[in-house]
Amino acid sequence: MLNQTHALMEITKDISIKQLRLTNITDRSKVKHMPIDNALLHTLGSIIIGKNLDLIFIFRDGNVISMCPESWLQVQQPDQLKKNFEWTYSEWTQLWMKYVPII
């Protein structure tokens, strides 16, 4: 497990996308940037990826962040989305997903 953790930290150095841009579904003016760095990886317990690329980040302290692709706002009403999601995301990287603990 230590070898896998070290390998994960090495991989994050080569990722071109260094953060996720998150927009609050209820208040679209509220934008946050979640850095993809070692601090995030140390606090992240697992990620659930839905078949439609919706994401749920489960942190080791019990906090949960649910997000869907930003493009969903073009198809669904925000009121429908906020039943299941708090945020939309606009950037993601396949390389990072490949090495993160995923359910």
Secondary structure by P-SEA (a helix, b strand, c coil): caaaaaaaaaaaaaccccbbbbbccccccbbbbbbbcaaaaaaccbbbbcccbbbbbbccccbbbbbccccccccccccccccccccccccccaaaaaccccc
